[in-house]
Amino acid sequence: MNLLRWVNSFVNSDRDYPLLTGFMSGLYPMLFFYSGNYESINSIAHLCFFIGLFLVLPVVFFYAIYKTAACFQKTARYQRHLLFVLVIEVTATFLSQVHYLTLKKKLLLGLLIVLVVLSKKFQNQYKKVVIFLMLLCIFPAAKVIYTFVSKQVCNPDRWMAQSDEIRSIKFTKTPNVYFIEPDGYAGQDAMGEKPYAYNDTMFDYLKSKSFTIYSNTMSNYPASLASNASMFGMKHHYLGKILESPFEMENARDIICGNNPVVEVFKRNQYKTHFIVEDEYFQKNFSGGEYDFYNIHNSEIPYFSDDNSVKKDVYEDLKKCISARHKQSAPAFYFIEKLLPHHIALDGSGVENERVTYLRNLEKSNEFIRKTIDLIDQNDPNAIVLIVGDHGGWVGIENIGEMFATKDPILLRSIFSNLIAIRWNDPSHTKYDAHLQSNVNIFRILFAYLAQDTTLLQHLEKDDAYHIRQHSLSKKPEKVLERR
């Protein structure tokens, strides 16, 4: 009752609240943005920037406009008109930015005109708009608080605990290691069959370059963040807390960008580590990792990233790193991500059109792979080179709903089948990689070889693939594929 009494008193008061009105016009859009994108904007830098943009700026702006209007006789009577117009227009402007990552200028201009007209009759209702914004804040605020507290109370990275002492192993072999990740590159078993139905010459090329191409391989998860987090964690996370978004993964960006046991093992063995990617997707939350070199710096990434704001030429960046390495004697590890062929866009253009686009991008990816292998051969012929797709190309899937509902084995293969090819430059690798079938075990098998320690193979993870399934009112992870 006290709350209702306060609301009634607030709405019917003769007093105006320009500071509170400005604050609420930014608070709801800010909470809305955080509730849906927490994992990609959870840095201190983001928080400080958004507090300034969403809270401080509108508070100062509303107060200044309100007080300025009071200074002139002709505008003083329109103070409430201004508050009514501003609280809705500013809120809409912020929501446009956080939802679309751009300002819908024509719509906002149209809204402004309508609000100016409506303000003549509803200027005294702006406080009800403020109360409405307070109510809207309840659910996103609760979600953000829950997410933050749960991450403080429960260690979200505990799933990466290893079953043995692999983090402290000592390598007996220290070749340079190149890990090339062509995004969404399907495996040979899927590529030759429907829905791909394509004769990809890359597989023969890789064999001619002494690569071992592993058969019937798959990623363990359907999308990049979950797949790469598991691969660099060398463990299954069983999708953790990504169930609201199939393309998110708790702490995945921090893990992928260097806070993982793989980079730890390389650095413990005196490797210089390099993180070379084509865009800011993995780093959009300003991840601070343990790699020695990043080709994208946080200062280059906008606060409102659309995953495509920063573009790098990974071949040229790798070339520069290789040239610079001649000045040092330490071995090197390179993670090189190429955003081709990429999974299909699910843009509604139709299965066949998306297949054609995928195959066109596949050939571009093949050109990059050939050029990169030539570069490595010229400068580092004794290096170990891994070429690993983070998941399949999703060809044949018509929409998101089908992707997460299908039980069709052909479509599941399209989602999870991936390229895994390694050039070891040493025939003894067969003692270690006989059971390489999925991404989660790649680095454990590589480290067993580099340490010449077969006991590390006693703790391989299961070669299973997991997907999100809708169950009545909830979503749950389910095992959809397995390799025996």
C-alpha positions as CSV (number, residue, x, y, z in Angstrom):
1,M,0.0,0.0,0.0
2,N,2.9,2.4,0.8
3,L,4.1,1.8,-2.8
4,L,0.7,2.6,-4.3
5,R,0.5,5.7,-2.1
6,W,3.9,6.8,-3.3
7,V,2.9,6.3,-6.9
8,N,-0.3,8.2,-6.5
9,S,1.5,11.0,-4.7
10,F,4.2,11.1,-7.4
11,V,1.7,11.2,-10.3
12,N,-0.5,13.8,-8.8
13,S,2.2,16.1,-7.4
14,D,2.6,19.6,-8.8
15,R,6.3,19.1,-8.6
16,D,8.3,18.2,-11.7
17,Y,11.1,15.6,-11.8
18,P,13.4,16.3,-14.7
19,L,16.3,14.5,-13.2
20,L,14.3,11.3,-12.5
21,T,12.6,11.5,-15.9
22,G,16.0,11.8,-17.7
23,F,17.4,8.9,-15.6
24,M,14.5,6.6,-16.4
25,S,14.6,7.4,-20.1
26,G,18.1,5.8,-20.2
27,L,17.9,3.2,-17.5
28,Y,15.4,0.9,-19.2
29,P,17.2,0.8,-22.6
30,M,20.5,0.1,-20.7
31,L,19.0,-2.7,-18.7
32,F,17.2,-4.1,-21.9
33,F,20.6,-4.1,-23.7
34,Y,22.4,-5.8,-20.8
35,S,19.8,-8.4,-20.3
36,G,20.0,-9.6,-23.8
37,N,23.7,-9.1,-24.4
38,Y,25.4,-9.5,-21.1
39,E,28.2,-11.8,-22.3
40,S,29.3,-9.5,-25.1
41,I,29.3,-6.2,-23.1
42,N,30.3,-7.3,-19.6
43,S,33.6,-5.3,-19.3
44,I,34.2,-2.5,-16.9
45,A,34.9,-0.2,-19.9
46,H,31.4,-1.0,-21.3
47,L,29.8,-0.3,-18.0
48,C,31.5,3.1,-17.5
49,F,30.6,4.1,-21.1
50,F,27.0,3.0,-20.8
51,I,26.5,4.7,-17.5
52,G,27.8,7.9,-19.1
53,L,25.7,7.5,-22.2
54,F,22.4,6.1,-20.8
55,L,22.3,7.7,-17.4
56,V,24.5,10.7,-17.0
57,L,23.9,12.3,-20.4
58,P,20.1,12.2,-20.4
59,V,20.0,13.4,-16.7
60,V,22.1,16.4,-17.6
61,F,20.3,17.0,-20.9
62,F,16.8,16.9,-19.4
63,Y,17.8,19.1,-16.5
64,A,19.4,21.6,-18.8
65,I,16.4,21.7,-21.2
66,Y,14.0,22.0,-18.3
67,K,15.8,24.8,-16.6
68,T,16.5,26.7,-19.8
69,A,12.8,26.6,-20.7
70,A,12.1,28.1,-17.2
71,C,14.3,31.1,-18.0
72,F,12.0,32.4,-20.7
73,Q,8.4,33.6,-20.3
74,K,7.3,32.1,-23.6
75,T,8.7,28.7,-22.9
76,A,8.2,28.3,-19.2
77,R,4.6,27.0,-19.7
78,Y,5.9,24.3,-21.9
79,Q,8.2,22.6,-19.4
80,R,5.9,19.6,-19.0
81,H,5.4,19.4,-22.7
82,L,9.1,19.1,-23.1
83,L,9.4,16.4,-20.5
84,F,6.5,14.4,-22.1
85,V,8.1,14.6,-25.5
86,L,11.7,14.0,-24.3
87,V,11.0,11.0,-22.0
88,I,9.4,9.0,-24.9
89,E,11.6,10.2,-27.7
90,V,14.9,9.7,-25.9
91,T,13.8,6.3,-24.7
92,A,12.8,5.3,-28.2
93,T,16.1,6.7,-29.5
94,F,18.1,4.6,-27.1
95,L,16.0,1.5,-27.8
96,S,16.6,1.9,-31.5
97,Q,20.3,2.0,-30.9
98,V,20.4,-1.0,-28.6
99,H,18.0,-3.2,-30.6
100,Y,19.0,-2.4,-34.2
101,L,22.5,-1.0,-33.4
102,T,21.5,2.0,-35.5
103,L,19.1,4.9,-35.3
104,K,15.9,4.6,-37.3
105,K,15.9,8.3,-38.1
106,K,12.7,8.4,-40.1
107,L,10.7,6.5,-37.5
108,L,12.2,8.6,-34.7
109,L,11.4,11.8,-36.6
110,G,7.8,10.7,-37.2
111,L,7.5,9.8,-33.5
112,L,8.8,13.2,-32.5
113,I,6.1,15.0,-34.7
114,V,3.4,12.8,-33.2
115,L,4.6,13.5,-29.6
116,V,4.7,17.2,-30.1
117,V,1.1,17.1,-31.2
118,L,0.1,14.8,-28.3
119,S,1.9,16.9,-25.8
120,K,-0.7,19.6,-26.1
121,K,-3.2,17.2,-24.4
122,F,-1.1,14.8,-22.5
123,Q,1.8,16.9,-21.1
124,N,0.7,16.2,-17.5
125,Q,0.9,12.4,-18.1
126,Y,4.7,12.2,-18.4
127,K,5.0,11.0,-14.9
128,K,2.8,8.0,-15.8
129,V,5.4,7.3,-18.6
130,V,8.1,7.4,-15.9
131,I,6.2,4.9,-13.8
132,F,5.7,2.7,-16.8
133,L,9.4,2.7,-17.5
134,M,10.1,1.7,-13.8
135,L,7.8,-1.3,-14.3
136,L,9.5,-2.2,-17.5
137,C,12.9,-2.2,-15.7
138,I,11.9,-4.9,-13.2
139,F,12.4,-8.0,-15.3
140,P,15.7,-7.0,-17.2
141,A,17.1,-5.7,-13.9
142,A,16.3,-9.0,-12.1
143,K,17.9,-10.9,-15.0
144,V,21.1,-8.8,-15.0
145,I,21.4,-9.0,-11.2
146,Y,20.9,-12.7,-11.2
147,T,23.5,-13.2,-14.0
148,F,26.1,-11.0,-12.2
149,V,25.6,-12.6,-8.8
150,S,25.6,-16.1,-10.1
151,K,28.9,-15.5,-11.8
152,Q,30.4,-14.2,-8.6
153,V,29.0,-17.1,-6.4
154,C,29.6,-20.0,-8.8
155,N,32.8,-20.3,-10.9
156,P,31.5,-20.4,-14.5
157,D,34.7,-21.9,-15.7
158,R,34.8,-24.9,-13.3
159,W,33.9,-27.2,-16.2
160,M,37.4,-26.7,-17.5
161,A,39.0,-28.6,-14.6
162,Q,41.2,-31.3,-16.0
163,S,41.2,-34.9,-15.0
164,D,45.0,-35.1,-14.9
165,E,48.1,-32.9,-14.7
166,I,48.0,-31.9,-18.4
167,R,48.3,-28.2,-17.5
168,S,51.8,-28.8,-16.2
169,I,53.2,-31.1,-18.8
170,K,56.6,-30.5,-20.4
171,F,57.0,-30.8,-24.2
172,T,59.8,-32.9,-25.6
173,K,59.1,-31.6,-29.1
174,T,58.6,-27.8,-29.6
175,P,57.8,-27.2,-33.3
176,N,55.9,-24.1,-34.3
177,V,52.2,-24.8,-34.3
178,Y,49.7,-23.2,-36.7
179,F,46.0,-23.7,-36.0
180,I,43.9,-22.5,-39.0
181,E,40.2,-22.3,-38.4
182,P,38.0,-21.8,-41.5
183,D,34.6,-21.0,-40.0
184,G,31.9,-23.5,-40.8
185,Y,34.1,-25.8,-43.0
186,A,32.2,-29.1,-43.4
187,G,33.9,-32.4,-43.4
188,Q,34.7,-34.7,-46.4
189,D,32.0,-37.2,-45.4
190,A,29.3,-34.4,-45.6
191,M,30.7,-32.4,-48.5
192,G,30.3,-35.1,-51.1
193,E,26.7,-36.0,-50.1
194,K,23.5,-34.1,-50.1
195,P,22.7,-31.3,-49.2
196,Y,26.3,-30.1,-50.1
197,A,26.7,-32.5,-53.0
198,Y,30.0,-30.9,-54.0
199,N,33.3,-32.2,-55.2
200,D,35.7,-30.2,-53.0
201,T,39.2,-30.4,-54.4
202,M,40.7,-29.1,-51.1
203,F,40.8,-32.6,-49.6
204,D,43.0,-33.9,-52.4
205,Y,45.2,-30.8,-52.2
206,L,45.7,-31.3,-48.4
207,K,46.7,-35.0,-49.0
208,S,49.2,-33.9,-51.6
209,K,50.6,-31.6,-48.9
210,S,51.1,-34.5,-46.5
211,F,48.1,-33.7,-44.3
212,T,46.3,-36.4,-42.5
213,I,42.6,-35.9,-43.1
214,Y,40.5,-37.5,-40.3
215,S,37.3,-39.2,-41.4
216,N,33.8,-38.9,-40.0
217,T,34.8,-36.0,-37.8
218,M,32.5,-33.5,-36.1
219,S,32.3,-30.5,-33.9
220,N,30.8,-31.1,-30.5
221,Y,28.6,-28.0,-30.6
222,P,26.7,-26.3,-33.4
223,A,28.1,-22.7,-33.2
224,S,31.4,-20.9,-32.8
225,L,31.4,-19.7,-29.2
226,A,30.3,-23.0,-27.7
227,S,32.5,-25.1,-30.0
228,N,35.7,-23.1,-29.5
229,A,35.2,-22.8,-25.8
230,S,35.0,-26.5,-25.5
231,M,38.0,-27.1,-27.8
232,F,40.2,-24.6,-25.9
233,G,38.9,-25.9,-22.6
234,M,39.6,-29.5,-23.7
235,K,36.4,-30.5,-21.9
236,H,32.7,-30.7,-22.5
237,H,30.6,-27.9,-21.0
238,Y,27.3,-29.4,-22.2
239,L,26.2,-25.9,-23.3
240,G,26.3,-24.5,-19.7
241,K,24.1,-21.5,-19.5
242,I,23.6,-20.6,-23.1
243,L,20.1,-21.9,-23.3
244,E,18.4,-18.6,-24.0
245,S,20.6,-18.0,-27.0
246,P,21.9,-20.9,-29.1
247,F,24.8,-18.7,-30.2
248,E,26.1,-17.5,-26.8
249,M,28.1,-19.3,-24.2
250,E,28.9,-18.1,-20.7
251,N,32.5,-16.7,-20.5
252,A,33.2,-18.1,-24.0
253,R,34.9,-15.0,-25.3
254,D,37.2,-14.8,-22.3
255,I,38.0,-18.5,-22.7
256,I,38.6,-18.3,-26.4
257,C,40.7,-15.2,-26.2
258,G,43.3,-16.8,-23.9
259,N,42.0,-17.7,-20.5
260,N,42.1,-21.4,-21.2
261,P,44.3,-24.4,-20.4
262,V,45.6,-24.6,-24.1
263,V,47.3,-21.2,-24.0
264,E,48.5,-21.9,-20.5
265,V,50.2,-25.1,-21.6
266,F,51.8,-23.4,-24.6
267,K,53.1,-20.5,-22.5
268,R,54.4,-22.9,-19.8
269,N,56.5,-24.5,-22.5
270,Q,57.9,-21.1,-23.5
271,Y,55.8,-20.6,-26.7
272,K,54.9,-17.2,-28.0
273,T,51.2,-17.2,-28.7
274,H,49.3,-15.3,-31.4
275,F,45.6,-14.6,-31.8
276,I,44.8,-13.6,-35.4
277,V,41.2,-13.2,-36.3
278,E,39.2,-11.5,-39.1
279,D,36.7,-9.5,-37.0
280,E,36.0,-8.6,-33.4
281,Y,33.3,-11.2,-32.6
282,F,35.4,-13.1,-30.1
283,Q,36.7,-9.9,-28.5
284,K,33.6,-7.7,-28.5
285,N,33.4,-7.7,-24.7
286,F,37.0,-6.4,-24.6
287,S,38.3,-9.8,-23.5
288,G,41.7,-9.6,-21.9
289,G,43.5,-12.8,-22.5
290,E,46.9,-14.4,-22.2
291,Y,48.0,-14.4,-25.8
292,D,51.2,-12.5,-26.4
293,F,49.8,-11.0,-29.6
294,Y,46.4,-9.9,-30.8
295,N,45.9,-8.5,-34.3
296,I,42.8,-6.6,-33.0
297,H,43.1,-4.4,-30.1
298,N,40.2,-3.5,-27.8
299,S,40.7,0.2,-28.7
300,E,39.6,-0.6,-32.2
301,I,36.3,-2.2,-31.2
302,P,33.2,0.0,-30.9
303,Y,31.0,-0.2,-27.8
304,F,28.0,-1.0,-30.0
305,S,29.6,-3.8,-32.1
306,D,27.7,-5.5,-34.8
307,D,30.3,-8.3,-35.0
308,N,31.4,-6.8,-38.3
309,S,32.8,-3.4,-37.3
310,V,36.5,-4.3,-37.4
311,K,37.9,-6.1,-40.4
312,K,41.4,-7.5,-40.7
313,D,43.4,-9.2,-43.4
314,V,44.5,-12.3,-41.4
315,Y,46.9,-13.5,-44.1
316,E,48.8,-10.2,-44.0
317,D,48.7,-10.2,-40.2
318,L,50.1,-13.7,-40.1
319,K,52.7,-12.8,-42.6
320,K,53.9,-9.9,-40.4
321,C,54.0,-12.2,-37.4
322,I,56.1,-14.7,-39.2
323,S,58.5,-12.1,-40.4
324,A,58.8,-10.7,-36.8
325,R,59.4,-14.1,-35.4
326,H,62.8,-14.4,-37.0
327,K,64.0,-12.0,-34.3
328,Q,63.2,-14.4,-31.6
329,S,64.2,-18.0,-30.7
330,A,61.1,-19.1,-28.8
331,P,58.7,-21.5,-30.5
332,A,55.3,-20.0,-31.6
333,F,51.6,-21.0,-31.6
334,Y,49.3,-19.2,-34.0
335,F,45.5,-19.3,-33.8
336,I,44.2,-18.1,-37.2
337,E,40.5,-17.7,-37.8
338,K,39.1,-17.1,-41.3
339,L,35.4,-16.2,-41.6
340,L,34.9,-18.4,-44.6
341,P,33.1,-20.4,-45.8
342,H,31.0,-19.5,-42.8
343,H,27.7,-21.2,-42.1
344,I,24.7,-20.2,-44.2
345,A,22.9,-17.0,-43.3
346,L,19.4,-18.5,-42.9
347,D,18.2,-15.4,-44.6
348,G,15.1,-16.9,-46.2
349,S,16.5,-17.0,-49.7
350,G,16.0,-20.7,-49.9
351,V,18.0,-23.9,-49.4
352,E,19.5,-24.0,-52.9
353,N,20.4,-20.3,-53.0
354,E,22.1,-20.6,-49.6
355,R,23.9,-23.7,-50.8
356,V,25.3,-21.9,-53.8
357,T,26.4,-19.0,-51.6
358,Y,28.1,-21.4,-49.2
359,L,30.0,-23.2,-52.0
360,R,31.1,-19.8,-53.5
361,N,32.5,-18.9,-50.1
362,L,34.1,-22.3,-49.8
363,E,36.2,-21.7,-52.8
364,K,37.3,-18.3,-51.4
365,S,38.2,-20.2,-48.2
366,N,40.2,-22.7,-50.2
367,E,42.1,-20.0,-51.9
368,F,43.0,-18.6,-48.5
369,I,44.0,-22.0,-47.1
370,R,46.3,-22.7,-50.1
371,K,47.9,-19.3,-49.9
372,T,48.5,-19.7,-46.2
373,I,50.0,-23.1,-46.5
374,D,52.3,-21.8,-49.1
375,L,53.4,-19.0,-46.8
376,I,54.0,-21.5,-44.0
377,D,55.9,-23.9,-46.3
378,Q,58.2,-21.1,-47.4
379,N,59.0,-19.9,-43.9
380,D,58.3,-22.8,-41.6
381,P,58.3,-26.2,-43.4
382,N,58.8,-28.2,-40.2
383,A,55.8,-26.7,-38.3
384,I,52.7,-28.6,-37.3
385,V,49.7,-27.3,-39.1
386,L,46.1,-28.0,-38.1
387,I,43.1,-27.0,-40.2
388,V,39.9,-27.4,-38.2
389,G,36.4,-26.2,-38.9
390,D,34.6,-25.0,-35.8
391,H,31.3,-26.6,-37.0
392,G,29.6,-27.5,-40.2
393,G,28.1,-25.2,-42.8
394,W,24.4,-25.8,-41.9
395,V,23.6,-26.3,-45.6
396,G,20.1,-27.7,-46.0
397,I,18.6,-25.9,-43.0
398,E,15.7,-23.6,-43.8
399,N,15.5,-21.6,-40.6
400,I,16.6,-21.3,-37.0
401,G,13.6,-23.3,-35.8
402,E,14.5,-26.3,-38.0
403,M,18.1,-26.1,-37.0
404,F,17.3,-26.7,-33.3
405,A,14.4,-29.1,-33.8
406,T,15.6,-31.4,-36.6
407,K,16.4,-35.0,-35.9
408,D,17.2,-35.7,-39.5
409,P,20.6,-37.4,-39.5
410,I,21.5,-35.7,-42.9
411,L,20.8,-32.3,-41.5
412,L,22.5,-33.0,-38.2
413,R,25.6,-34.1,-40.1
414,S,25.4,-30.8,-42.1
415,I,25.4,-28.9,-38.8
416,F,28.2,-30.8,-37.0
417,S,30.4,-32.4,-39.7
418,N,33.7,-30.5,-39.9
419,L,37.1,-30.6,-41.5
420,I,40.0,-31.8,-39.3
421,A,43.3,-32.1,-41.1
422,I,46.8,-32.1,-39.5
423,R,50.3,-32.1,-41.0
424,W,52.5,-33.6,-38.3
425,N,55.7,-34.0,-40.3
426,D,56.4,-37.1,-38.3
427,P,55.0,-40.6,-38.9
428,S,55.0,-41.3,-35.1
429,H,51.9,-39.3,-34.7
430,T,49.8,-42.4,-35.3
431,K,50.6,-43.5,-31.8
432,Y,48.5,-40.6,-30.5
433,D,45.8,-39.6,-33.0
434,A,44.1,-42.9,-33.8
435,H,40.9,-41.8,-31.9
436,L,40.8,-38.2,-33.1
437,Q,37.2,-37.6,-34.1
438,S,36.0,-34.4,-32.6
439,N,37.2,-30.9,-31.7
440,V,37.1,-31.3,-27.9
441,N,40.1,-33.8,-28.0
442,I,42.3,-32.1,-30.6
443,F,44.6,-30.2,-28.2
444,R,44.9,-33.1,-25.7
445,I,46.0,-35.3,-28.6
446,L,48.4,-32.7,-29.8
447,F,49.9,-32.2,-26.4
448,A,50.2,-35.9,-25.9
449,Y,52.3,-36.0,-29.0
450,L,54.4,-32.9,-28.1
451,A,55.1,-34.4,-24.6
452,Q,55.5,-37.9,-26.0
453,D,53.1,-39.0,-23.2
454,T,50.4,-41.5,-24.2
455,T,49.0,-41.4,-20.6
456,L,47.3,-38.1,-21.5
457,L,45.1,-40.1,-23.9
458,Q,43.5,-41.9,-21.0
459,H,41.4,-38.8,-20.3
460,L,39.9,-38.1,-23.8
461,E,36.4,-36.6,-23.7
462,K,33.5,-38.5,-25.4
463,D,33.1,-37.7,-29.0
464,D,29.5,-36.6,-28.7
465,A,27.7,-33.6,-30.2
466,Y,25.2,-31.6,-28.2
467,H,22.3,-29.4,-29.3
468,I,19.6,-27.3,-27.7
469,R,16.1,-28.8,-27.8
470,Q,12.8,-27.1,-26.9
471,H,10.9,-29.0,-24.2
472,S,7.5,-27.5,-23.6
473,L,8.3,-24.3,-21.7
474,S,12.1,-24.8,-21.4
475,K,15.1,-25.5,-23.5
476,K,17.5,-28.3,-22.6
477,P,20.8,-29.6,-24.1
478,E,20.6,-33.0,-25.7
479,K,23.1,-35.3,-27.2
480,V,22.3,-35.6,-30.9
481,L,25.3,-37.4,-32.3
482,E,28.0,-39.7,-31.0
483,R,31.1,-41.4,-32.4
484,R,32.1,-44.8,-31.0
